[in-house]
Amino acid sequence: MNIAKLSLRILLRDWRAGELFILTLALIIAVSSVATVSFFSDRVQRALVLESNQLLGGDLLITSDKPLLPSYTEYAHQIGLNTAHLTRFPSMISAGDNSILTSIKVASPGYPLRGELKLTQPGTAENPAPVVRVAHDIPQPGTVWVDEKVINALGVTIGDKIEVGASEMTIASQVESEPDHSVGFVSMNPRLLMHEQDLAGTGLIRPGSRINYQLLVAGEQKQVEEFGRWIKDKLSPSERVIGIQEARPEIRSALDRAGKFLNLAALASVVVAAAAIALAIRRFIQRHLDGCAVMRCLSATESDLLRLYSYYFIMLGLIASLFGCVLALFAQEFLSYWLEKLMAITLPPSGILPAVQGVFTGMVLLLGFALPPLLNLRQVPALRVIRRDLELANAHSLIGYGFGIAILAILFVWRAGSFELGIMVMLGFLLAIVLFGFCGWLLIKLLLLTRSPGSNAWNYGLANIRRRALPSLIQATALGLGLMALLTLTLTRNDLLQDWQALLPENTPNQFLVNVHLDQQEQLMAFLDEHAIARPDIFPMVRARLLEVNDHPINLDDYSDPRAKQLINREFNLSWADTLQPDNEIVAGHWWRAEAEADADATEHELSLEQGFAETVDLKLGDRLKFYTGGGDFTATVTSLRTVDWDTFNVNFFAVVRPGVLDNYPANYVTSFYLPPDKAHVMQELTRMFPNFLIIDVASVIERVQSMVEQVTHAIEFVFLFTLLAGFAVLYAAIASTQDERIYETAIFRTLGAKKQRLMWAWAVEFAVLGALAGCFAAAGASVLGYLIGKYALHINYAPSLWIGVVSILISVVGVTLFGLVGTRSTLSQTPLQVLRK
């Protein structure tokens, strides 16, 4: 017997007979939901990276304090990438008697590769307002573009000449914003942009000069990734590659949150898909018991039946999965088109990987929940041909469900992209299954006590639940899981978006002042009061260099990570504070000891480090660090690790000590405050009054981060809507799984004289009770799961609301009742005689 051919014939027969409609529909919806989320998420993530790369000026940045090898540029061109060269260094420029320390950037044609460089042109007599335009080139040789700080400090205007080293150059335009202006505070000095042809004439490049050489590359993601892999092994110790993830911590945080949440949306789709497929498989197995019994009578072995239906499900899974991927492709194109029109952005095309993931997910879900029941199906007794009351052996049911859950757990970890997040969500659903089952059984028992004598609809509905206690529990649990996934997505979605909005409130600091002297603080505060600007906190800062760790001198060769080498090799900004800042949280160790305890061991100064910094440079609690400052050496012990919310744009430090430790060391002060757009002129006055201040304007950075968060918000809403649509598949599969039993029971009741209306009311009670159970399960589970995910995975605040329970139960009761009555309406159209003859 050719098992594969027979399997195909049975598959075609079942398809023509409509036997596969429920299972195929459930599988197609499962695959299409997962694949659509994957396609759409992939395109959104690519768009976010491209949007974020505008803050970098390219897709990758190679930087070094020595000239870069020409082979880097040659290879980039060879694989089809665009390049631009930058040379950055600080230098004094002057005009007449005025001079200012400026960050000079020398660019090659083609800069920037990503984002826009904007210039401000003076207004005309008719329209005095300045005009902002996008630059399509770089300064012509012999000219420079400068920012407002340079113009104010030197007292010059457009068209005036300034001295840059040994060259005299003309100011051609004023720079409004640069795409890579936000990559680190180093680039936020007063700045000047010039053509690379003018560099040699300035005479500023000399041995010992502090110069940073950079190469920007941009192009297709595949080529960029290839270039990144190629150059990784060719970098010298002084060179490193920077992507947007390394450029700004707040951008990295936004991208990480976006990725986690989009993966969470995909996880919800997987949960819904698993519930729908499990219910559809249950109905399929029930409808094929008689066929298996006949084949057993015709000498088919258990092995034959297992292989027969294994081939059957593999073919069905491949066909349905491919069809689901095609539907997903069209669905994500529609959603992407809508998003592009709504937000005026272009989403790059997706790769083929989401389609592969969709087919793989569909096959794993189907086989994970289908193969274990086949271990029971192959053991159907041949005697069932004449004894229809014989039930299917149940020896492998628990093992089967355990296997399906294990497969689901693997999918969770894979789809989450994070072992912690995947396991957390999976354990939450497993715990929910156990609790739902127990609570459902208990509630059903309590409801049965409410039955009163008589033949009303309430009694009939409860009787239906009692007769199908286990299937009713399975339905309520499956519906509860599906609704819990959707509610969890809703709860975390709302809280996440609120949290993101709270990260950048209207008064987020957008101006940083560095190099504030102690005797200037009162004068600065009076100036801010005069212009109705809220007084900010001022933080001390001492420059220091790390010399030793646990009495071992620092050796850069001990660090393989280029990022760690950079952090260790640079000067530290040490600060002190009595209390922990609101956007800091101790995650290991303790804050300062009591004064008496600290005084008893005054030689051991306490030091608090930012957790990410400590992990990068391999520092831990108890390490003794020796620093050198302008006032001498001092040693401190790491007594705590902190997380810092860099998204707040407040002043923060990697290293903090107790007040009094650094009193005898030279310090200056730094602060940040919010400057309303209508008070931009205040900064000109501030520059004239305090010429020693280094003023860092991050307003453009905040604006771009807010724009990116808004894009992520819209993407999440679209993903959520599609996941919500996929949830209805669970409800339909749950109702259809008991369709055959209802048809038979309806025939019996109608034979005994029951009216159609009475049966409809009984079903309405049954579905309402199941809906109420599912709503209770979903509300409780979503509240707990939302709290856990928010606290430990997404790091957002979530407080459960009683309204969630009310809304969940109401929606579940109404939805399950309506869908149940619509789905069972066809059972009343068949005559009792027709059903009983079957």
N, C-alpha and C positions, 0 to 999 in steps of 0.2 A: 504494500500500500504506500503510495507516494503521499507522505504527510503534508508536504508543502502545497501540492496541488489541491488536496482535499481541504486544507485550511483556506486557500483562496476561494474555492467553490462555496464553502460555508460562509465566508465573509461576504461574497457577492449575493448569496441568497438572503442573508440577514439584512443586507443593505436594501435590497429590493422590497423585502417584507417590512421595512421600517423599524427593525429591531435595534438598529444601531443609532437611531436618531438622538436619543438622550446622551449616550456615551460619547458619540462623535461631537455633538454640540458642546458638551462639557469640556472635551479635550480641546476643541478649536478655540473656545472662549478662553480656556486656561493659557494656551500657547499664545494666542493673539494678545491677551492682556499682558503677559510677561514680555513678549517680543516688542509690543508697542512701547512699553515703559523702557525697555532696553534701547530700542531705536531712538526714541525721543530723548531719553537721558543722555545717550551718547552724543547726539547732536547738540543738546543744551550744554553739556560739559565742554564740548569742543568750542562752542560759541563763548562760554565763560572764560576759557583759557585765552582765546583770541582777544576778548574784551580786556582781560586782565593784562595780557602782554602789551597793551597800549601803554600801561604804566611803566613798562620796561623799555619801550622803544623798539622791541624786536621779540623774537621767540626765545632766543638764548643770548646770553652775554658772556663773553670770555674776557676776563680782566687779569691784569698783571702789573707789577711795578717795573717790569722790563719789557722792551719791545717784543711783540708777539711774532712768532715764526711766520714767514710768508706762506708756508705750506698749509696753514689753517685756512687762509682765504682761498688758496688754490683748490683745496679739496671741497670747500663749500660751494664754489662755483662749478666744480666738476659734477656734483650731484644735484645741481639746479637750485641752489639757495642764493638769495640776495644777501649782500654784505654791506656794512658801513663801518668805517673806522672812527674812533673817538680817542682823543688825547686830553686828559684832564689834569690840571695842576692849579694850585693857588699862586697868585702873584699880585703885586701892587700895580695898579693903573692910576694915572693921574691926568688932571686937566687944570692947568695953571698952578695955583698953590694948593689945590685940593687933591687928595689921594685916598685910595680905599683898597683894602685887601679883597680880592675878587676870585671867585672860582671860574677859571677860564676853561672853556670846552672848545676843542678844535675838532671840526667835523669834516668828513669826506662827503662828496655828492651822494645823494640817495638817502641821507639821514632826514627824518627817522624812518625806520622800516615798518613800524607799527605806531598807530596813534597819529595825533596831529600836533604840529608846532604852530602856535597861534601868535600873531603879532598885533600890537595896538598902534593904530595910526591916528594922529591928531585930527580933531574935527575941523570942519570948515566954518566960515562966517555964518552961513545959513544954518548949519547944524553943528554946533560946537561940541556935541558929545563925541567921545573917542569911538573909532570904528575898529572892531576886532575882525581880523581876517586870518584865513589859514594859509600858511606859507607852503609853497610847492617846491622850494629849493632851499639852499643855505646862503649865507651872506656872500656877496661877490668879493673877489680878492680886493683888498684894500679897504674893506668896510667891516663893521662889526654890528652885531645886535646885542643890546644890553637890556637888563631888566630895570624896573622902577627904582630899586634901591641904588643902583649905580647912578642913575640920572639925578636922584635927590641928593646923594652924598657928594657928587662932583659939581652939582649946579649947572648941568649941561642940558641941551635939548637935541632933538633930532637934527642932524646936519653938522653938529659941532665935531671938532676933532679931539681925540684923546690920545695919550701916550701909552702904548702897550709894549713894555720893554724898550727896545731900540727903534720901534716903528711908531709912526704917527698914522692913526687910522680914523676913518669917518664913521660916526654913528648913523647907521642907515635906518634902523627900526628899533622899536621897543618890544621886548619879548613879553607876551602876556602869560603863556604857559608852555611847558615842554612835556612831552609824554614821559620821559625818564627823569623828570625833576623830583620825583618822589622816592627814588631808590636810595634810601639811606639819608641821614642828616648831613653827610659830607657835602652833598650836591646842593644844599640849601643856603649857601652863602650868597651874597650878591654875585650875579653871574654875567658872563660875557661869552658870546658865541662867535667864532670866526672860521674862515675857510682854511683848510689844511695847507694851501699854498703859501699862506702868510706866516706860518709857524717859524720857518727858518730865519726870516728877517727880523723877528723879535729878539732873537738871541737869548731867549728864556730857558732853553733846554741846555742844561749844563750838568756835568758830573755832580752828583749829590742832590740834584733837584728832586722834590717830591712829586713824581709824575705817575699817573695811572693810565696805562694803555688798555684800550678796550676794542673788542671786535663784536659787533652786532650781527646776528644771522637771523633770517626769517624765510619762511616758505611753507611747503606742504608738511603736515605733521609727520608723515612717514620719513621724509628726508631729514627733518629736524631731529627726529629720534635717532636716525642713522648717524648723523653728524655727532650727536651727543655720545653715542656709543664709541664712535671712532676716536674722538678726541680725549675720551676719559683716560686711556692708558698712555697718552702722549703729553699730558700736562706736567710741567715742572712744579717743584714745591711752591714757587711764587705765583703760579697761575691757578685759577679756578673758574668753573662754569656756574653761572647764575641763571636760574629760571625764575618765573614770577613767584614760585613757591618759596624761594629763598630770599627774594628781594624785599618783601614787606610782610611782617607777621600778621597784620590785619587782613591783607588779601589772602594769605594762606589760611587764616581762620575762616574767612567767608567761603572759600572754595571747599575746605574740609566739611563745613556744615552743609553746604549745598550737596556735596557728594554723599554724605551720610543720609541726608533726608531723601534724596532721590532713590538711594538704595533701600531705604525704609519703605518707600512707596512700592518698589518692586517686591519686597518681602510680603507686603499686604496682598499683592496679586498672587504670589505663590501660595499663601495660606488659603485664599479664596479658591484657587484652582485645585488645591489638594482636597478641600472639603467637597467640591463639586464632583471631582473624579471618583473619590471614595464612595459617594452616594450612588453615582451612576454605575460603578462596578458592582455594587451590591445588587442593584436591579438586574444587571446583565446576568450575574451568576444565578439568580433565582429563575430567570426565564430560560436558562439552558440546562437545568437539572434533568428534564425529561429526555432531551436529546442525548446527553451523556449516558443516561441509563440505557437507552436503546443501543448505543454503540458498545456499551459493556456487554449487552446480550449478544452482540455480533462479534464477540471475541476481542474487542479493543482492550489493550492493557492500560494500566495506570500511566505507564511511560508514554504510550501513544497519545493519550488524552492530554498529558502535560505538554508534549511537543506540539500537538495540534493547535492548542490554544495559545501557546507561546508564539508560534509563527503568526497566528491570527492577530494577536495584539501588537506584534512588531510591525506587521503590514498596516494595521489600522493606525498605529501611532505615527508612523512615517507619513502616511497620506494626510492625516488630520493635522499633524504638526507643520508640514509644508504649506498646507492650505491656510493654517493660522498665521504663518509668517507672511504669506502674501497679503492677507487681510491687514496684518500689523503694518506692513509697508505702506499700504494706502492710508491707514488710519493716522500714522505718524506724519505722513506728508500733509494731510489735511490740517492736523494740529500745528505743524510747523509753519504752514502757509498762513494760518490764522495768527500765530504768534508774530511772524515777521510783519504782517500788515498792522497789527496792533501796536507793536513796539518799534517799528522802523529799523529792525536789525535783520541781518541775513544769517541764517543758520547754515553752517557748512554741512555737506552731505555726510551721512553716517557710513561706517565701514560695514563689512560683511559679518563681523563678529557677532553683533546682536542676533542675526538670523541663525547662526550656528548655536548660539546660546538658547534661542527659542526652541529649536528642534531638540536640542539636548535636554532642556527642561521638560518638554512635553513627553519625551520618551522615558525619562527617569521617573516622572510623576506617574505615568500610566503603568509602567512595568513595576514600579515600587508598590503600587496599590493593587495591581492585577495579579501578579505572579503568586503572592502568598495565598489568596483565595483559591487559586487553581490547585494548590496542594489539597484543598478540601474537595474541589469539584471533581478531581480525578478519582476520588474515592466514593463517588455516588454509587449506591448499591443497585445492581441490575434488577433487584426485586421491585424497585420503584416503578417499573413499567406497569405492574399490576397493583402495587400498593402505593398510591399517591400520597398517603399520609406519612410516609417515611421521610424524615428530614435529612438534610445534608450533615455529614459528619463535621464536628466543630473543633477537631483536635488542633488545627493550626490557626485558629482565629486570632488568639492572643499573639502568637508569633508573627502572624501576618500583619496585624496592626502595628506591632513593634518594629517590623521591618520597614513598613511604610513611613513610620515616624522617624526612623533612623535616616532613611533616604531624604525625608523632608529636612532633617537637621543639617545634613550635608549641603543641601540646596540653600538653606538659610545662611550658613557660614559663607558659602560661595557668593550668593547674591549680595550679602551685606558688605563684602569687601573688608570685613573686620571680624576676626574670630570672637572678640568680646561682644560686639553688637549682635552677631548672629546667634551665639549661644544664649545670650540674655533673652532675646526675643523668643527663641525656640523653647527655652525652659519655661518662659512665661506661658506659652501656649500649651505645653505639656501639663503644667500645673493647672491650667484652666480646664483641660479635658478631664482631669481627675476630679477637680472640685465641681465642675459642671455636672458630671455624671452622678456624683453622690448627692449634691443638692437637688438635682432634677428628680432623682428617685425619691428623695425625702418629700419634695413638694408634691409629686404625683400621689404619694401615699396620703398626704394631708388633704389633697383635693378630693380624693375618693371618699373621705369621711364626710364631705359636704353633700353627698348624694342623698336625695330624699325619695321616699316612695313615689312612684308615678312614672309616666313615660314621657316626660317633657324633654325638650331639646338639650337642656343642661345635662340630664342624666345620660342621654344617648351619647353626647359628646365625650363625657368622662368615661363612659363604657368603651368607646372606641380607643381612648388612650390606654385604658386598662388592658384591653385585648392585645394592643400593640405596645406594651410598656417599653420593651427594648428598642424597637424601631422608633418609638416616640422620643426616647432619650437620645438616640443617635441623631434624629432630625433636629431636636432642640439644641444639642451640643454643636452640631455642624453649623446651624444657623447662628448660634451664639458666637462661634469662632469667627465666622465670616463678618458678622456685624461688629465684633470686638476689634477685628483688624481695621475695619473702616472707621470706627470710633477712635481707635488709637491714632490712626493717621490724622483724623480731624483734630483731636486734642493736641498732639504734638505739632501739627501744622500751625494751628492758631498760636500756640505758645511760642513756637520757634519764630514766627513772623513778628510777634509782639516783642520778643527778645531782641531780634535783629533791629527793629525800629528803636528800641530802648538803648541799643548800643551807641547809636549816633543821634542823640537828642538835639534839639535846636541850639542848645548852648554848648555843644561839643567844642572844646578848645581848638582854635584854628590858627593861633599865633603863639610861637615859642620865642622866649627871650633868653639868650645865653650870655654869660659873662657879665652878669649883674653884680656890682660890687656891694659890699655890706653897707657902706655909707650912702648908697644910691637908693636903697629900698624905700625909705620914707618918701623921698622925692618922687619915685616911681608911683607909689600908691596915691600920692596927692594928684599926680597927673591923671591917673585912671579915674579918680573920683571926680576930677574936673570935667571929664568927658563922659560921665555917667556909665562907666564900665565897671562891672563887679570886680572887687578885689580878689585876686587869685592867691593860692598858696605859693610860697617861695621855698625852694628846696636847695639845700647846700650841695656842693659838688667838689670833690677833691680828686685830682688826677693822680693816678698811681699805676705802677707796673708790677705785675706778679713776678716774684723772684723765685720762690720755693714752694713746694707742696710737700708737707710732712718732712721737712728738713732736706729734701732732695731738690737741687737746682732744676729750673725749668729747661727742658731740652725739646726743641720743636720736632726732632726726629722721633720722639716717643709717641707722636700723634700722627696717625695715618689719615684722619679725616681733615680735608683742606679747611672746612669750616672751623674745626677745633683749633687748627694752627692759626687761623686768622684771629680768632677770639683771644687766644693765649698771647699772641705776639703784639696785640694792640694795647694801648693804655686803657685802664679801667676808669670809669666814673664812679667813685665811691660816694655814698651819701649816708646820712644818719636820720633816724626818725624815732620818736618815742612810741608812737602807736602805728598799727598796721593800717595802710591805706584801704579804703573801701573796695577797690578793684584788685586787691591782693588777698590771697588765702593761703594759710599755712597747711601744707600737705605732708610734711614730715618734720619731726623735731618739735621745738617750742619757740615761742617769741621770747623776748628778753626775760632773764631770771629776775627775781626780786632784788632790789637795790642792795640789801644787806648781804645776800648770797654772792652777788656780783663783786661787791667791795672786798669780800674775803679772799677772792682770787683775782685780783686786779690785773695780773699779768696775762690772763687768758681772756682776751677780748672776744666778744660774741659777734658772729657774722651770719647774715641771712642771705642766701643765694636764690636766684630765680631758677625754678626746677629745670626748664628746658636748657638753660645755659649750663647748669651743673651736669646734666646728662651728656651734653655735647662734649664737654672738656673732661668728663669722667671724674667729677668731684662728688663727694658724699658727706653725710653727717660725720662729724668727728675729725675731718681733715683740718690740718693746721696750715694756713696760708700766710706767707710772708710777702709784704708789699714794700715797694720803694716809692716815696713821694718826695716832693721838693723839700720837705722838712725832715726827712730821715726815713728810717725803716720802722715798720710795726708789724706785729703778728696777730692773727685772729683765728678763732676756731669756728668752723661751720656748725651752727647749732640749730638751723632750720632751713627748710626748702619751701619756696613760695611759688604759687602759680600767679601769673600776672595777666590781667585782661587787657591786652594791648589795644583791643578795639576801642577803648574809651578815649584814646589819644591824650590821656593825661600823662604828666611827667612820671616816669618810672625808671627804676635802676635795677641792673643785674645784681649788684651787691650793696647791702645796707648794714650799717653797724649801729650800736647804741649811741645816743647823744653823749657827748663828752669825750669820746675816744679820739676824735680827730680835731679837737679844739685848737691844738697847737700847730696844725698843719695848714699851709696856704689853701684857701678855698675861694671859689666864687659861687654865684647862685644862678639858678635857672627857674623859670616859671612859664606857665601857659595860661591863656585866657581866650574867651570868645569875643571876636570883633564883629559886630553886625555889618552887613554889606554897605549900609548907608553911612558908615563911619570910617570908610577906607582912608580918608584924608588924615585921620589921626596918626597913622603910621608914619607919614611924612614928618609931622611935628615931633613924633617920638624919636625918629632917626636924627633930627637936628639937635634935639635936647640931650640925647644919650648916644653920641657917635660910637662909643665903645661896644654898644650892644650888638650881638649877632642876632638878627631877627629872622626867624624861620616861619614862612607862610605855608601852611598845609591845607588851606581852604580847598585848593584844587584836588588834593588827594581825597579829602572827605567827600567832595562832590562826586568823584568817580566811584568811590566805594559805595555810596548811597545809590548811584545809578546801577551798579552791578547787583546790589541786594534787591533792588526793584525788579530787575530782570529775573533773578532767581525766584522771587515771589510769584511772578506770573507763571514761570515754568512749573513750579510746585502745584499751583492751582489746576493747570491742565492735567498733570499727572494724577492728581487727586480725583478729578472728574472721571477719568477713564477707569481708575481703580474702583470707583463707586459703581460704574456700569457693570464691571466684571462681577461685582458682588451679587447681582441679581441671578447669576447663573447658579449659585448655591441654592437659592430659594427654589428655583425651578427644578433642579435636580432632586432636592429633598422631597418635594411634592410628588414628582414623577416616580420616585423610588417605591412608593406604596400604591401606585396607580392600579396594578393588577389586583391587589388585595381589595381595594375599594370597589372595583368593578364586580368582583365576586360577591362581596358583602351586600352591595346594592341590589344585586339580583335576588339574593336571599330575602332581604328586607321587603322588596317590592312584591315578591311572591307571597309573603306573609301579610301583605296589605298596607305597607308603609307608603305614605304619599311623598312625592318628590320634594315638596316644600319642607316637610318634616326632616327629610334627610339633609337638605341644604342647611337648615338651621342647626342640626346636630354637627355637621361638618364645620360650620362657622364657629360653634363653641370649641370644637377640638382645635381648630387652627388658631383661635384667639388665645387659648390656653398655652399652646406650643409657642406662639409669638410672645406671650408674656414671659414664659420661662426663658426663651432666647434673649429677650430684652434685658431681663435681670442679669443673666450670665454676662452679656456683652458689656453692660454698664459697669459691673463690678470688675470684670477682667480688664477693660480698657482703662479704668481709673488707676488700677495697680500698675499695669504695664506702662501706661503713660508716665506715671511718676518715676518708675525705674529707668525708663529710657531717657527721660528728661534729665534726671539727676546724674546718671552714671555714663550715659553715652553721648548725649547732645549738650549736657551741661546747661540746661535751662531750668527755670523754676516752674513747677506745675502744682497747683492745688486742686484736688478733685472737687467737683461741683455737684450738688444734689440735682440740679437741672439736667445733668447728663442722664441720670437714671430715669427721670420723668420722660424726657425726649426719647430715650432709647426704647423704653417699654411702649410708649405710644406709637412710635414709628414701626416697631416690630409687630405689635398687635394688628395695626391697620394693614401693614404691608403683607404679612403672612396670611391674614384672613382674606384679603382681596385676591392675592395671587393663588391661594389655595382654592378658593371657590371657582375662580376662572379655570384653573388647571384641572379641577375635578368635574367640571360641568359636563364634559363629554361622556363621563361614566353613566349619566342618566339617559343618554340617547340610545343606549343599547337595551333591547328587550330582555327580560329575565330568561325567557326560553332560549334565546340565542346564546346567552352567556353560559347557562347551565349545560347546554349540549356540548360545549367545548370541553 
